[in-house]
């Protein structure tokens, strides 16, 4: 994990002091809400339906056990005993009092955490593959580059008032687990014919009101030019992005309107004046950042455990959990453990303070003190000895987080929706809970296989419904909640936007509609064919005909 130095710590401490004074002035009436709004947003504080919401940054999804315990403390001391992990690898607390916000940020700063640039028209928290540094298929650990981007973009004077919010994702694997093609900028590391590692630069992806898949503007960018090229992109966007229309302000609209070739031309022209200047990354600078990541010290272990293999055979629940939640590790004798925050019937992505403390204990005992947050609203223990898997499973059972549904129908992504969000048109959480209960049978989940359901409570698409295998969007029809369904979306390598099946269905009919779609898939698929592959093979017609015939 990245280790703060004196500058890093002083930086977050100073921001807490500044924000404390800003809150004081708001509470005394020296600042109006309109004057205070941009200040609080810069520090991750939103005003939602019922209370202030604090969004805490978890850069590239990496947490220490100490930091997780602090999040548990924040939940207990300043919230209502839980937190909500988001699709941006962050965590949100939904019941923060304004007068408590500076103290909460001070507590976070004491463990090298902050809420800077988790909101507002700035470069947001850079996200990465949740298995970074430990995945078998990885070309290079992307977190070093995410940290370089974090340092470059934090309070960048030129990019503090962009036309709209801006999101960057980085993957170091050929198998995209960071959804790089639906970000404003996506970076995919790969090797060229000479064996050199560089970046494919993808620009103009995004969801929301106008969902678009990003376009490649640089097939191979040498590492030393990363920051200068990013700066060139940001300058073009800052100058040409729409500021007169919030719905057309994202870079995806600029790329769509001028075309990818013109976007490339403008970026390359801007880059000519930057590429050999102060932003060129010297190898020693990159090495310094890399050295500030505390690398795990692994034991030399046998690649397999006969005892665990036998238990996997004898204990069916443990075997199902192993198949769904545990993946191979690059280090022999170790495994990556994915912890589902989607227990049957519970709000997706939520964790109680007690659960966060227990996961921190598990990380200390079994994962070299490290935890990851995924953009699918789950957690990961990235450094687990294979021999420790039974103990971890038993502890997860005890705290209610042993659901064996990673990547399956119960592993639903959902935004907070109308239960919390002032922008939402409809509820997301109750829909997710009802679908989760309906498909709770473990055998059915295993039979259905890889199926991603994603739910958003409004067109802003915080639940990423556009790229769900089944996407569900809440809409308001004359004061009643209805849900539009899309099929065939994906944020993976062959990224795609889902196709609308037909008219929206009423709240009480959503679960039945999803069940109908799943049953159609089971009747239509070829042997071992995933849901997404079936939809791409046959189109939406069989699903549409059966869905609306049943209605």
N, C-alpha and C positions, 0 to 999 in steps of 0.2 A: 504493500500500500504506500501511497505517496505520503511523505513526511513533511509537515510544515516547517519552514524556517522562521527566523525572527521577523522577516518582512511580511510573510503570510499572516502570522499571528497579529502583528501590529495593524495590518490592513483591516482585518475583520473586527478587531477591538475598536478601532477608530470609527468604523461604520456604526457600531452599536452606540457609541457615545453620541454621534451625530443624530441618529434616529431617536435616541432617548429625548434629546432636546426638541426634535420636531414633534414628537408625541406630546411633550409637555405644552408646547405652544398650541397644538390642536385642542387639547383638553381645556386650556385656559381661554380659548376663543381667539387667540392671536392669529391663528390660521383658519381659514374657512375650509370646508370639505373639498371644494374645488382646488384650493391651493395645496391642500394636504395630499390629495389623491396621487399625484405623480411621485411624491416622496414615499408614501407607503407602498405603492406598487414596486418601486425600485428595491424595496426591502421585503418583498414577497407577501405583503399583507393585502388581502382582498376584503371587500365588504359584500357578504353574501346575503341570502334570504333572511337568516336568523341572527347571524353574528359575523364577526371578522373571521376569516380563514387565513391561516399562516401556512405558506408553502415553503418547505425547507429543501434546499439543494442537496442532492447526493451525486456529486460529480461522477460521471460514467458509471454510476450504480454501485460504487464500492464503499462499504462501511466496515468499521472495526467493531468489535464487541463492545468496547467502551462507548462508541458513538451510538450504538443501538440501545444501550442502557440509558443514555441521555435522552433518546427519543421516547423511551418508556417514561422517564421522569417528566418530560414535557407533557406527555399525555395525562399523567396523573395530576401534576401540579397546576397546569394551565388549561387543560381541556376536560373531556369527560371520560378519560380512561382508555382512549384508543386513538389510532392514527389510520390514515388511508393512504396506501402506497399507490402511486399513479403510473400512467403510461409514459411518463417522462423520467422514470426511475427516481422520482422524488417522493416525499411524503407530505401529506396535508393534514392539518389540525383544524377542525371545523368550528370550534367553539371558543376561540381566543377573545379575551377582553382587551380592548385597546390599551388600557392602562397597564396590562400585564405583558404586552408584546415586547417592550425593551428588555425586561427581565428574562423572558424566554430566549431572546436573541443573545443576551449575555451568557446565559447558560450554554447555549449551543456553541458560542465562540470559545468557551473554555475547553471544548473537545474538538476544536478545529472544524466547526460546521457554521453555516450561515444560510441566509435566504436571499442573497444578492442575485438580482437578475433572474429570479424565478417567475417574474411577471413584468409587464411593461413592454414598450416597443424597443427592445434591446435584443442582443444575442443571448438566448436562454441557455440553460444547463445542457452541455454537450453529452450526448448519450452514446453507449457502446454495447457491444456484445456482452451479455451477462456472464459468459464463460471465458472472457478475455484472459489470456495468460495461461489457461489450463486446457483449452480445447485441442483435441487431437488433430483437427483439420486446420489449425491456425497457421498463417504465414508469418505473422508478427503481432505482438501484443499492441493493440490499438490505444491502450490507456495512456501510454507515454505521450502520444500525439494529442489525445483528448486533453491532457494536462497542459500541454503547450498551447492549445487553443484556449483553454480556460484562462491562462495567464495573459494571453494576448487580448482576449475579448473583455475581460473584467474592467468595467468603467472606462472602456475605450472612448476617448473624448470625441472622436468623429462618429461613433456609432451608438451614442447614448440616446438619440432621438430619431430612430429609424421610422420609415413610413408605417411599419407594422412589426409585430414580434417576429423573431428569426430563430430557426432551429437547425442544429447541425448534428449529424450522427456519423459514427465511424465504425467500420468493421474491419478486422484483420483476417477474416476467413472468407473462402470462396462461397460458403453457405451463409447467406445473409441472415443474421439473427438480430440485426439492429435496425431493420426497416429503412435502409438508406435511400431508397427510391421514393419515399413519401415524405422527405424532409426538404427544407429550403436548400440546404446543401447536404449531400450525402458523399461520404468518402469511403471508397473500397480499396483496400490494399491488395496489391498483387505483384507478381514477378513478370518482368518482360522477358523477351527472348534471350537477353544477355544475362539473366539471372538477377538483375537489380530489382529491388523492391521500391515501389512508388504508389501513387494514388490515382485511381480513376475518380474524376471529379464530376459529380452529378448535381445538377441545379434545377430548381423549379418544381420539385415535388411538393405535395401537400394535400390535406384533406379539407374539411370544412365545406363551405357553400359551393365551392368549385373544386372538386377533387381532381388532381392531376398526378401523373407519374413523372418523376424527374427525368431530365435529358442529360446525356453525357456531353460535357463540353471540353473535357481533357481526358483522353483515354489513358494517358500515363504521365503523371506529374512527378518529377524527381522530388525526393523528400525535402531537400534544402530549400525548395521554392514554395513549400506549403503555405506559410503565412503571407508571403507577398501575393500569391495567387488568390488566397481568401480575401485579402485586403482589396485586391482589384475587383473581385466580385461584389464586395460590400459597397465599394465606391460607386460602381455602376448602378447598383440597386438604390443606394441612398440618393443619388442624383435623379434617377429616372422613375423610381417607384411612385405610384399614385399616392398622393396625400389628400386628395379631394374626396375620396370615396373609400370608406373603411373596408368595403367588400371587395375592392379591387386593388388593395394596397400591398398584398403579398407578392414576393418575387415570382411566384408561379404565374401570376397574371402578366407580369412584364415579359417573361419568357414566352408565354403563350401568344401575346400580342405582337411582339417583334420577331418571334421565331428563334430557334436555337442557334442558327448560323449567325444571325445578327447579334445575339447575346454573346456568342463566342468572340465575334469580331470586336465588340466593345470591351470585353474583358481583356482580351489579348492586347488591345491598344493601351488600356490603362496599365496593364501589367508591365509593358515595356519600360515604363518609368520607375517601376518598383523592384523588378526581379533581381537586380544586382546591388540593391541598396541595403539599408540597415536591417530589413526583415529577412534577409537571406540567412538560413539557419546553418550555423557552423556545427560540424560534427561534435565539437567539444560541448556546445550548449545542449545538444540533444543528450549527450552522454551524462551531463550533469543532472538533467531532469531524470534520466533513467536511474541514476545512482540514488536518487532520493525516494525511490520506490523500495520499500523493504521487501526483499524477495523471500519466498518461503524456503525453509530448510527441510527437505523431505528426508525421510528414512529410506534406506534400501530395504524393500519388502518384496516378497513373492508376488507375482502378477495376479494370482488368484488365491482364494481361500476355500478349501474343501468344506470347512464348517459352515461358512455362509452359503455355499452352493447347496448343501444338504438342507439347511434351514429354509432356503428359498423354495425347495421342493416340498418340504413337510408343512410349512406354514403358508397357506394359500394367500392370506392377506399380505404377508410380507413379500411373497412372490409377486403379487400384483403391483405393490408399491415399487418394488425393484424394477419391474418392466417399464412402468410409466414414469417414474420420478428420478431414476438413477442412470447416469450416462458415463461412458468411459472418460478417463483422465489421461493426460499425456505422460504422467508419472506412473510407472508400474506399481501396483499395490494400492493405488488411490482411486477415488471415484468422485464425481460431481453429483451432489445431492440437490435436487430441486424441491423446494418446500411449497406446496400449494396453499395459497391464501384464499382458496375457494371451497371450504368445507360445505357440505350439503346444506342448502337453505340459508347461508350466511351472505352478507354483503361482500361482493368481490373486492379483494385488495385490502380489507380491513384487518388490523391486528390489535389486540388489546395490549395494555401495558404489561400485563403478566406474561403474555405470549412473547412480546419483544424481549423481556428479561430472560425468559427461558431459551429463546433462540440465541441470545448473547452468550448464555452459559454453554449451550451446545457448541457455538463457534469457538469459545475458549478451550473447551475440552476436546473437540474433535475436528476443528477446521482452522487451526493455527490463528485463531482470533479474527477471522475474516468472514464477511457476509456480502452477498451481492443482491441488488434489487433488479428485477427484470421489467422490461416495458410491457410485459403481460400481467403485471401486478402480482408477481410472485417473488419469492426469495430463494437464494442459492447458498449452500455451504460448499465452497469451491475446492477444499483440500481435505477430503475425508478418507481415512484409511478404510479399505474394504472390510477389514475385521471389525470396524466400529459401526458398520451399518445397522446391525440388529439393535444396538443400544440407542442409536439415533431414532430408529423407527419406533421403538418402545416409548421414548420420551415424547415424540411427536404425537403418538396416540394419546398420551396422558394430557397434552395441552390442546388437543382437538385439531391438530394440523397434519394429520397423516393421510389426507385424501389422496388417492392414487389416480388422479385425473389430469395430470399435466398433458396438455395438448389434446385433450378429449373434450367431449360435449359439456362436461361440467366445469371446464376451465374457462369460464366466461370472463371477458373483459367488459367492464361497465363504468361509465362516468358516475358521479354522484347524482346527476339528474335533478328533478324537481324537488327532491327531498332536501337539497341544500343549495343548489345553484340558482342564482337570480336570472340567469339567461335561459334556463331550460324550459321546454314546452311540455315535457312529460316525465314521468318517473322512469328511472332505469333500474334502480336497485331491486324493487319488488318484482320486476319482470325477470331479472337474473335469478332471484331467489326461487321463483316459481318454476323456471326452466330447470334449475339445478335439482329441485326436489323431484320433478317429473322424470328426469333421467338419472336418478340416484343409483339405480342398480348397477353394480360394478361390472357384471357380465355383459350387460347391454352396452355400457360405455366402451368396454374392450372390443365388442363386436362392431360398433360404429367406427371406432378408431380415430384417426386424425381429423378433428373437426373443430374449427375455431369460430365461436359465436361472439360477436362484438356488438355492444349496445351503447347508443348515444341518446341523451335526452333532448338534444337539439341539433341544429345543422352545423354547429361549431365542431362537432365530431370528436370530442375529447375521448369518446369510447372507441374511436377508429372503426366505426361501423362500415365505412366504405371498403375497407380491406379485410373484412371478415368473410370467411367461407359462407357464413350466414350473417348478414348485417341487419341490425334492427335500429331504426331511427324513430324516435318519438316525435309526433307532430300534434298540433292543436287543431281540432276541428270543432269550431263553434263552442269552445270551452270544454270539450271532451278529449280524452287522450286516445290517440290512434297511433299505429306503428307501421311504418313502411319497411318492407323486407327486400333485401338485395341478396343475390347469390353470386358466388364466383370471385369474390375479392381475395386478394392476397398481398401481403407486404414482403414476401420472400423474394428469391432471385427473379423469378418471372412475375414481377409485381403486376397487379391488375386491380381495377376498380370494379366493384360488384355491379351487377345489372338489376334494376328494379323489376320485381316479379309482376307486380300489378297494384291494384288499389290497396291503401293502408287498411289494416285490420284493427278492430277494437281491442282495448286493453284485455278484456276477458277472453279474447280469442287468440292471443299471441301464442300461448303455450301449445294450443291445438294446431296452430299453423306450423310451428317449428316441428312438432311431432309428425305432421303430415309430410313435411319436406324430408325429414330423416327417413321415414318409412318408404318414401319414393326412392330415395337413394339406395336403401337396402335391397329394394326390389329391382333396381336398374343397374347396379354396379357390376362390373366384371370382377373376376376373382382378384382379391387383394388390391382392389382399386380404391384410392382415397376419395373422399367426398369431393374435394376440389377437382380431381382428375375426371370424375364422373360428370360434374357440371360442365367442365370444359369440353368433354367428349360429346355429350348429348344436348347441351344448351339448356335454357331454362324452361322450354316448352313443356316437357313432361311434369315438371314440378308445378308450373303454373296451372296446367289443366287439372291436375289432381287437387291442388290446393283450393281452387275456386269452385271446382265441382263439388267438393265436400262442403263448401260454404253454402 
